[in-house]
């Protein structure tokens, strides 16, 4: 199962700009036991705590992404340019897996799948026993459509997010935090549906 999804900034290699979470989606019911799910005060405090934990995950992903980029032979400009209009071709250093042990930052162990596209990072926080191949495939497909909802501002790490489109994409690909096994025909139908909705 999926615990959460984050869109965050990824600074240039050697840069000192702090990582910022631009969008996050918590499937919070997966973190809370049954006896606390109806306690509104507890859930409010839990939501604040989870947001801090998501920010921690984003920083750890950024660190790994920047390290991989520094070790690659690609020029820095490849990672700091605007999100292009054409389809993005991901390289090996643009995709990664990060295992976080229990207590850092969640009480339980989690696995983070991430994709870096220029100055943006997309992270999927999963159960450690999740199908990572399916998770990576799903994340790649989501990034393809989410990039159509994002516009980087000139010389800035600020991003204009179409939150409604992000929510729609997540609801289609990981409804209630569940990864879907999709046939080729189902993927095509989903792509057609999403492509139509993105233009609205």
C-alpha positions as CSV (number, residue, x, y, z in Angstrom):
1,X,0.0,0.0,0.0
2,X,1.0,3.6,-0.5
3,X,1.3,5.9,2.6
4,X,1.8,9.2,0.9
5,X,2.8,11.2,-2.2
6,X,4.9,14.3,-2.3
7,X,5.9,16.9,-4.9
8,X,8.9,18.8,-3.7
9,X,11.8,21.0,-5.0
10,X,15.2,19.6,-5.8
11,X,17.9,22.3,-5.7
12,X,20.8,22.5,-8.1
13,X,24.0,20.4,-7.2
14,X,26.0,22.5,-4.8
15,X,23.2,24.9,-4.2
16,X,22.1,26.0,-0.7
17,X,18.4,26.5,-1.4
18,X,16.3,24.5,1.1
19,X,14.0,21.7,-0.1
20,X,10.3,22.8,-0.1
21,X,7.2,20.6,-0.2
22,X,4.9,21.9,-2.9
23,X,2.2,19.3,-2.7
24,X,1.5,16.4,-0.4
25,X,-1.2,13.8,-0.2
26,X,-1.4,11.7,3.0
27,X,-3.3,8.5,3.2
28,X,-3.4,9.1,6.9
29,X,-5.7,6.3,7.9
30,X,-2.9,3.9,7.2
31,X,-0.8,5.5,10.0
32,X,-3.5,5.6,12.7
33,X,-4.8,2.6,14.6
34,X,-8.6,1.9,14.9
35,X,-9.1,3.3,18.4
36,X,-7.8,6.8,17.4
37,X,-9.5,7.2,14.0
38,X,-12.6,8.9,15.5
39,X,-10.6,11.2,17.8
40,X,-10.6,14.6,16.0
41,X,-8.0,16.2,18.3
42,X,-5.7,13.3,17.9
43,X,-6.1,13.3,14.1
44,X,-5.4,17.0,14.0
45,X,-2.1,16.6,15.9
46,X,-1.3,13.5,13.8
47,X,-1.8,15.5,10.6
48,X,0.7,18.1,11.7
49,X,3.2,15.4,12.6
50,X,2.8,13.6,9.3
51,X,3.4,16.9,7.4
52,X,6.7,17.3,9.2
53,X,7.6,13.7,8.4
54,X,6.7,14.2,4.8
55,X,9.0,17.3,4.7
56,X,11.8,15.1,6.2
57,X,11.3,12.5,3.5
58,X,11.5,15.2,0.8
59,X,14.8,16.4,2.2
60,X,16.2,12.9,2.3
61,X,15.1,12.2,-1.3
62,X,16.6,15.5,-2.4
63,X,19.9,14.6,-0.9
64,X,20.0,11.3,-2.6
65,X,18.9,12.8,-5.9
66,X,21.5,15.5,-5.8
67,X,24.2,13.0,-4.9
68,X,23.3,10.9,-7.9
69,X,23.3,13.9,-10.1
70,X,26.7,15.0,-8.9
71,X,28.1,11.6,-9.7
72,X,26.6,11.6,-13.2
73,X,28.4,12.9,-16.3
74,X,25.4,15.1,-17.3
75,X,25.8,18.9,-17.2
76,X,24.2,20.8,-14.4
77,X,21.9,22.6,-16.9
78,X,20.1,19.3,-17.5
79,X,18.8,19.4,-14.0
80,X,17.9,23.1,-13.6
81,X,16.1,23.9,-16.8
82,X,12.4,24.5,-17.1
83,X,10.1,21.5,-17.4
84,X,9.9,21.0,-21.2
85,X,6.7,20.7,-23.2
86,X,7.8,17.5,-24.8
87,X,7.9,14.1,-23.1
88,X,10.6,13.8,-20.6
89,X,13.2,11.0,-21.0
90,X,14.3,9.8,-17.6
91,X,17.9,8.7,-17.1
92,X,19.2,6.3,-14.5
93,X,20.1,9.1,-12.0
94,X,16.5,10.5,-12.3
95,X,14.9,7.5,-10.6
96,X,15.7,5.9,-7.3
97,X,14.6,3.9,-4.3
98,X,15.2,5.0,-0.7
99,X,14.7,2.7,2.3
100,X,13.9,4.4,5.6
101,X,14.2,2.3,8.7
102,X,11.6,2.4,11.5
103,X,11.9,5.7,13.4
104,X,13.4,7.8,10.6
105,X,11.0,9.5,10.3
106,X,8.1,7.1,10.6
107,X,7.6,4.6,13.4
108,X,7.4,1.9,10.8
109,X,9.8,1.0,8.0
110,X,8.9,2.5,4.6
111,X,10.3,2.5,1.1
112,X,10.3,5.7,-1.0
113,X,10.3,5.6,-4.7
114,X,11.3,8.8,-6.3
115,X,11.7,10.5,-9.7
116,X,13.6,13.8,-10.2
117,X,12.7,16.0,-13.2
118,X,14.8,19.2,-13.4
119,X,14.0,21.2,-10.2
120,X,11.2,18.9,-9.1
121,X,11.0,15.7,-7.2
122,X,8.1,13.2,-7.1
123,X,8.1,10.8,-4.1
124,X,5.9,7.8,-3.4
125,X,6.0,6.5,0.2
126,X,5.2,2.8,0.3
127,X,5.0,-0.2,2.5
128,X,8.3,-2.0,2.4
129,X,6.6,-5.1,1.1
130,X,5.0,-3.3,-1.8
131,X,5.7,-4.4,-5.4
132,X,8.4,-1.9,-6.3
133,X,8.3,-2.7,-10.0
134,X,4.6,-1.8,-10.0
135,X,5.2,1.2,-7.8
136,X,7.9,2.6,-10.1
137,X,5.8,2.0,-13.2
138,X,2.9,3.8,-11.6
139,X,5.1,6.7,-10.4
140,X,6.5,7.1,-13.9
141,X,3.0,7.2,-15.5
142,X,1.8,9.7,-12.8
143,X,4.8,12.0,-13.4
144,X,4.1,12.0,-17.1
145,X,0.7,13.5,-16.5
146,X,1.6,15.6,-13.5
147,X,4.2,17.5,-15.6
148,X,1.4,18.7,-17.7
149,X,-0.1,20.5,-14.6
150,X,3.2,22.2,-13.5
151,X,4.8,25.3,-14.8
152,X,8.2,26.5,-13.4
153,X,8.6,30.2,-13.1
154,X,11.6,31.9,-14.6
155,X,14.8,31.7,-12.4
156,X,12.8,30.4,-9.5
157,X,12.0,27.1,-7.7
158,X,8.4,28.3,-7.2
159,X,5.8,26.2,-9.0
160,X,2.2,26.8,-9.9
161,X,0.3,23.6,-9.1
162,X,-3.1,22.6,-10.5
163,X,-4.1,20.8,-7.3
164,X,-7.3,19.6,-8.9
165,X,-5.4,17.8,-11.7
166,X,-2.9,16.4,-9.2
167,X,-5.8,15.0,-7.1
168,X,-7.4,13.5,-10.2
169,X,-4.2,11.8,-11.3
170,X,-3.7,10.3,-7.8
171,X,-7.3,9.1,-7.6
172,X,-7.0,7.3,-10.9
173,X,-3.6,5.7,-10.3
174,X,-3.6,5.0,-6.6
175,X,-7.1,5.2,-5.3
176,X,-7.1,5.3,-1.5
177,X,-3.4,4.5,-1.5
178,X,-3.7,1.2,-3.5
179,X,-1.5,0.4,-6.4
180,X,-3.4,-1.0,-9.4
181,X,-2.4,-3.8,-11.7
182,X,-3.5,-2.4,-15.1
183,X,-3.6,-4.2,-18.4
184,X,-2.3,-2.5,-21.5
185,X,-5.9,-1.8,-22.5
186,X,-6.7,-0.3,-19.1
187,X,-3.6,1.9,-19.2
188,X,-4.6,3.2,-22.6
189,X,-8.1,4.0,-21.5
190,X,-6.7,5.7,-18.4
191,X,-4.3,7.7,-20.4
192,X,-7.0,8.8,-22.8
193,X,-9.3,9.8,-19.9
194,X,-6.5,11.8,-18.1
195,X,-5.3,13.5,-21.3
196,X,-8.8,14.7,-21.9
197,X,-9.2,16.0,-18.4
198,X,-5.9,17.8,-18.4
199,X,-7.0,20.0,-21.2
200,X,-10.1,21.3,-19.3
